[in-house]
Amino acid sequence: MRSIVLPGDLIATNPKVAGHGTYIENGKVYAKFLGLLDKTDTQVRVIPLRGKYIPSAGDVVVGVVKEVTAHGWIVEINSPYEAFLPSTENPEYKPNKKLNEFLEVDDMIIAKIANIDPKMRATLTMKDRICRPIRFGRIVVINPARVPRVIGKKGSMIKLFKNELGVQVVVGQNGLIWLSGDRRKVNVVEEAIYIIEREAHTEGLTDRITEFIKRRKAENE
């Protein structure tokens, strides 16, 4: 899996390998923006996340902790607007401990948008059954505009992945998707998600994905 990097993350120490989406400072290579790290022996580059998410109250999002503050965590949610998780909205939080003992920079979380202020700054909460710190599994990144097709009508695609392959899927409205389960089966779901993203505008997609899942499942058995 390609890892997600934040603006300013150190990604290489050899300036000769700097590629698209990077910058060099004091002879080291840093990420220019939020994106996926693509690293080879000869080059490092950052692939920008496709599309930007406009937050809405009640949305489930998958985010990356960008900064630990005195009262909570600033979280990157693939949006032009800032998101903040107050310490009181993290069920694991205990007042007598430091905040970075619960979540630190680069940790990933599943959260919900509790509210949005007039400047479009989002306040997050993790006080919901679906919310959690992400400590295992895989993250898949798609264009946020394709999220409804990945979910399917009344959650039909998610049910397909769970019933046929036993893979747990949490789709962030911001285009980041968490997958958990058997590695080979997670690979199949990841493939299916990218097919859905690519062919979202076409008819008969649900039938094709169902056929694809069943064929790949049979190959793995």
N, C-alpha and C positions, 0 to 999 in steps of 0.2 A: 504493500500500500504506500502511495506517496504521502508524505507527511504534510500537514498544513503549517505554513509559516506566517508569522506576523511581520508587519513593517518594522525594520530595524533588527530583525533576528540575524545573528551571525550564521552564515551557511557555508563558508569556505575560507581557508587561510591563504590560498594561492590566487592572486588577482588575475592570473592568466586564464583561469577557467570561468571568469565572470561572463554570464550571458544575459538574455532578455529578463527584465524584471529585477535586476540587481544593481547595486552601486558599490563602489570601492571607497573605503575610508581607512587611512593608515595601513594600507597594504592588505586589508582584509575585505571579504565580500559579504555584503548584507542584502537582505530582502528589501525590495523597494515598496512592496504592497502585500496585502493579504492574498495568499494563493497556495498552490500546490508546488512543493519542491520537486524538481526534476533534475536528478543528479546522475552524471555519467563520469567516466574516467577523465574526459577532456573538457567538460562544461557543466556548470550549474546554472539553472534558470528557474524563474518563478512563473508558473502559469496562473494568470489571474482567475479568480472565481467568476463564473459567467453570469452576468446580470446582477442587479442589486435588489435587495429585499426591502420593501417598505413595511415597517412593523405595524401590527394591528393587535389591539387588546384581545387576549384569549388565545393567541397563536402559540403553538409549541415551536421552539427553536432549539437548534444545536449550536452552541457557542464555545469560543476559546477565551479563557481568562487572559486579559491583556495587562491588568494592573491590580495589585492588592492595595486598598486604601484603608484608612482608619475605621471606616464603617461598612465596608463591603468590598465588592469586586467589580471592576469595569470589564465588560465582556464584549468581545468582537462577535457580531452576529451577521456578518456579510451584508451590512447596511450602511448607508451614508450617515446614519444617526447612531448616537451613543446608547449603549445599554448598560444598566447598573443593577447588580444583585445586592441588595442590602443584607447585612449579616443576619438580621432577624428573619429573612425570608429563606434562609438555608436551614433545614431541619436538623442538620448535624452540628450546627453552631452551638458552642457553650461559652458563656461570657468570660470565663476565667482562662481562656486559651487564645493564642495568637491566631489571627485569621488565616495565615498561610499554612497553619496545621490542618486546615480543612480543605482549602483550595489555594493553589499557587499558580503563578504565571505559566501559561501553556497547558494547564489542565483543561479538559473539555467537559462540558455539562449539557444535560437536557433540561431545559427550563421553560416556563410559560411567561408570556408578557402579561403582567398584572395591569399596568396602565401606561399611558403615554401623555406627557405634558404638552403644552402648546408649542414648544420648540421641537417636538417629535422625539424627545429623549424618552427611552423606554425603561421602565422599572420591571425587573424580572422577579419571579418567585420560583422556588423549588418545592413549595408546599402542595404538591399534587402527586398522585400515584405514579404518573408517567415520568416524573422528573427524577434525575439522579446524576451523580458524577459519573463520567464515562471512564472506567478503569480497565475495560477489555472490549473486544469486538472490533469492528471496522467502520470507518467513515467513508461514505460515498458522496461526492459533490456533483450536483446538477444545477441547471438554470432554475431559479425559483419559479419561473413561469410554467415549468413543466410539472411542478409538484402535484397539482390535482390529478393529472393522468397517472402518476406513479401510485397515488392512493387508490384511484379508481372509484366508480360509482358505489356509494355506501361502503367504501373500504374494500372493494372486491379484489384489487390487486394485492393488498396487504394480506388478506385472508388466503389468497392463492399461495403466496410465499410461505405462510405459516402452516397451512394444511398440507401442502404437497411436500414441503422441504423441512418443516420444523424450524424455520429461521425467524427469529424475533426481529421486527422492523419498527423503528420509530422515525417517522418522516418529519423533519423540521420544515416549517413553512418557508424558512430562509434558504432552502436548497441543500442543506446538509442532512444526510440520512445515516442513522446508526443501525448496523446489522450485527446480530449475535447468533452464533450457532456453529455447527460443524463447518470446518474451513472449506471443504469442497462444495458444500451446499451454499455457503455464503458467496463463493465464487460465482455460482450459477445465478443467484439473486442479483449480484452486482452486474453481471452481463445483461440480465433482463432489464434492469433499471436503465442502463445506457441505451438499450434498444428502444425502450419507451420514450426516453428523452429525444432520441434521434427521429423516431417515427410518430411522435405525439399527434401530428396533424393528419394521420392516415386513418382510414376506416378499417374495421375488423382487427384492431390492435389487440383487444382482449383475447380473442380466439387465437391469434398468432402467439401471444405470450404464453397462454395456457399450453399450447402445443409444444412450444420451446421448452417450458419447464418440465413437462412430462417426458420429453425426449431426452433431455439432459439428465433427469433423475434416473431414467432407465440405464443410461450409459454409465452412471456412477455406481449402480447396484451390482 
